[in-house]
């Protein structure tokens, strides 16, 4: 089979399309014939060496969608030919076939394409954990989704709207703002506009927002605190550097900064998350948006594109 592999950490050009052995299926495992692969920022950090414990050569990726090719002993819930998406892998998803533990393989509803299936796991599971596990969001609260046109932002917008929150989304392009509005945001603002924070306060009649989902904390966190309501909370989902804040902005609001990573979720939390996602995907509440499709051989270009500003939906690789 063909697979992307890296033999040393570094820039995107270390991603090489190579021949790799077809994985052998063990007990409790599932082999998936990949139809589409989700590209996530975390894979660019890993490729660069953020986790030196990764053993090389290594194939990146957790997110894929495809057809069950084979199942190991003890796997009874899935069979060959089932449409599925993955939430983790043993061998890496940037490949024509991927081996997974059975708990990381989930049925893909018939109303979704494989490309949409590849856009589920990290974006939607992250959004769910941020909104429900960390923010403890309640219907009627106001949520600001900072960077709502990317994969996590779209997922969070759809979830928050379905959960009865008032949703304010930001995006930096006309196309991105149009997309955010289409996904259910009640209000959309341009975070490149110098007066956007004042717009947010005006939208809440000066009260501020209860929850902020923050995708780029190193740029926005200090400013976020000034538009929080009393007892508000910022959930840090992404950051690419250091940031300076004024703690008094938190003090006068009794506000919280909470951080998260999907990798800290327990097995029971992950099972709960994917049960909830499955229901939302089946009934159409959750609708993954694919912004760009690229070939597996272009994985290096995808790693550049996924970090560019002006995100629009999910980048998906096709083997």
N, C-alpha and C positions, 0 to 999 in steps of 0.2 A: 504494500500500500504506500501511498504518498503521505508524507507528514512534514510539517514545519518543525525543525529542530534547531537548537542553539548549542554550540560547543564552548562558548565563552560568553560571559556577560558583557553588555555593551550597547552601542547604538542600534537602531532598527536593522541595519544591514547585517547583523549577526543572525537574523532569522533566515534560515535556508530551507528550501523545499527539497526533501531527500526521500529515498526509498527507506522504508522502515518495516520491520517484521510485523505481521498481523498478530495482535495480542491473543494469547491463549486464555480461554474462559475458565475460571475456577469456580468453586462452590460459592453460591450467593452473589455471583457476578452476572453482568449483562453486557454483551457486545452490541454496539449500535453502529449501523451503517449511516454515516453522517450525510445529511442533506444541506445543512446550513450551520454556521458557526458564529457565535456572538463575540465581538471584540469589546473589551473593557479596559479602562485606564489602568486598573491594577496589573494587568499583564505587561504593560509597558514598564511599570516600576520593577516588576519581577525580572523582566528581561535585562533591565539596567543593573541588577544586582542587589535589590532591596532585601532579598532573602538569600543570603549566601549559603544557607543549608540545602538549597535545591541542588540535586545531583545532576550533573551534566553527563552526556547530552540530555536535553530536556525539551519536551513539547509543551507549549503554553496552552492555557484555556480550560475553563470549567463548563462553558455554556455551549450547547449544541442541540440540534433537533434532527431526528431521522427515524429510521425503521429498525426495530429489533432484529438483529442478525442471528443471534444465538443466546441461549441462557444456560447458566451453570446449574449444578445440582442444588436443590432446595429452593429454586426460584419458581414460584407457582402463580404469581400475580401477572406475569408478563409472558408473552410467547412470540415466536418469530413472526415478523410482519406488523407488529403493533407500532402505531405512531407515538413517538415519545419525545420529551425534552429532558435535558440533564441539568442537575444542580451541582454536580461535582464529578470528577473523573479520576481514574487511576493512571491513565496514560496520556492525558492531555487532549483537548478537543480540536486543536488545529491539525486535523488529520482526516483521512477518508473513513477510518473506523476508529471508535473510541471504546475503551473498556471502562465500566463503572461498577461500583457496588450497587446492588439492587435498590437500596434506600435512596440513591441519587438519581433514579430514573422515574419519570412521572409521565402519565398519559397526556398526550397532546390532543385537545379537543378538535373535532373534525372541522369546526368553523375557523380554525387558524391554519395559516400556511406554515411550512417548515421555517421560512425566514422569520416569521413572527415568533415561532417556537424558540428559535435561537436568541431572541431578544427578551426572553422571560426572566431567567434566573437572577443574575446579579442586579439588574435594574429593579425588578419588581419585588424581589425578596428584600433588597436594601430599603426600598421605599416603605414597604410594610413594616419592617423592623423599626425604622426611624419614626414613622408616624404613630404606630400603635404600641410598640414595646418601649421605645425611649421617650417619645413626647407624651404618651398617654392621651392622645387627642380625644376630645369630646365633641359631639355634634353641637353646632352652634358657635364653636370657636372660630377665630380667624387665623388662617395659616398663610404665611408668605413663603413661596417656593422660589428660592433664589437660583436662577438658572433652570427654568422649567421646560426648556425646549430640548434638553438632552434626554438620554434614556431613563435615568432615575427621575428626573423632573417630570417627564410625561407620566410615568407610572404613579408618582406621588399626586399629580394633579387629578388623575382619574380616580384614585383611591379616596382622596380627600373629598372630592365632590360627592362620591357615592356614600361616604360616611357622614354627610350632612354638615361639613365645614364650609365656611365662606373662604373662597380660594383667591389669593392674589398671586399671579405668576409673573416672573420677569424673564425677558429675553433681549438679546442685543441686536436682532435683525428683524426686518419686517416679516420675512417668511417665518422666523421663529415665533414671533408674537402671534401671527395668524394661527400657527399650529397650536400654541398654548390655549388660545381662545377656543379652538375647535375641540380640544380635549376636555373642556368643561370649566376653565377658570372663569370666575365671575368678573375679574378685572385683570388686565395685563399692562405692565409698564415696561419702559425701556431702561434697563439698568446702566446704559451708557449716557443717559440724560443726566446732567448735573443736578437737576432738581427732582430726581425720582424718589428720594426719601421723603421729601415734603409731599409728593403725590400720594405716597402710601399713608402718611398721617392724615391727609385730607380724606382719603377713602374710608378711614376708620373714625372720622370726626374727631381726630386728635387723640383717641384712646390708645392707638398702637395695636400691634398684632400679638396674638397669644403664642404662636409657634412660628419659628423660622427654620426651614430646612435649608441648610447651607452647603453648597457644593464646592465653594472656593473660599474657605475661611481665611486664608492668608491675605486675600484682597478685601473681603467684605466684613469680617467679624467685628471689628471695631465700630463700623458704621451700623451694623445690625442692632447693636445694643440700644441705639438711640431711638429705634422705632418699636421697641418692645412695650407691650402693656404690662401692668403690674402682674407679678407671678408668671411672666412669660418665660419661655425657654427656647434657646437656640440649640438645634441638633446639628452638630458638625458631621457632615457626611464625607466631605472631601477637603483637602488642603495640600498645597504644594510649596509650603514654606512657613516662615515665622510671621507673627503678627503682633502688633501692640494694641492693647485695649485699655480703657479707663474703667477700673473696677467700680468706681462710684456710680456708673450708669447701671450696673447690676444691683448695687446696694439700695438705691432709691426705688427700685422696682421689685425688690425681693425676687430677682430673676435668676435663672440658671443657664449655664452653658453645659450641655451634655454632648458627649462624643460617642461614636459608634463605628464598628466595622462588622460586616456580616460574618466574618471569620470567628467572631466571639460567640455567635449563637450556638446554643446547645442542640443536641440531636432532637430533643422534644420540641424546642422552639422552631427548628427548621421544619419538622413534620407539620406543626401547626400552621406555619407560614404557607407551605405548599398546599395544604388542604384549603386554606382561604383563597390562595391564588387560583387553584383549580376551579373553585366555585365561581369566582369572578370572571375567569376566562370563558367558562361554559355559558354563562348568562349574558356575556357581552359587555359587562361593566368595565372589564379590563381589556384593552385593545392595543397590543404592542405596535409601535410605529417604526418601520424600517426606513431610515433616511438614505442609506447608501448600500449598494451591493458591490462587492469586489471579489476577485478570484483568490483562492487560497495562496497562489503563487505571489500575490501582491500583499502579503501580510505585513511586510515592512512599510509599505505605503499606508496601510490601515493604521499602523502604530503611530504614524505621524498625524494622520487625519483625526484620530480619536482625541488628541490633546489640543487640537486647534480651537480657537474661540468660535462662537456662533454655532454650537452644536445643534443638530436637527435630527432627532430620532436616533436610531441605532445603526451602527455599522455592522454589516454581516458579510462573512466570507462564504464563498461557495466552492466546494471541492471539485 
